[in-house]
């Protein structure tokens, strides 16, 4: 039985499913360190990696990004009526 057996792959997938937030957090920390060490040279690529990890974890907003529209800002929907 090798390292990449179907049994081991199934176990890895199950663990990844249970720990999505931890994986996203670890990826975010790693990309921050890489960005710092490279002086921002690969920031665009690292941002995509962060976003993909956050999306996998079920979120839509990577940490450190601006808040989503409507979170604390004005409503840009064009509706001028008040409740």
Secondary structure, DSSP 8 states (H G I E B T S, - for coil): --TT-HHHHHHHHHHHHHTHHHHHHHHHHHHHHHHHHTTTTTHHHHHHHHHHHHHHTT-SS-TTS---TTSSS---SS-----
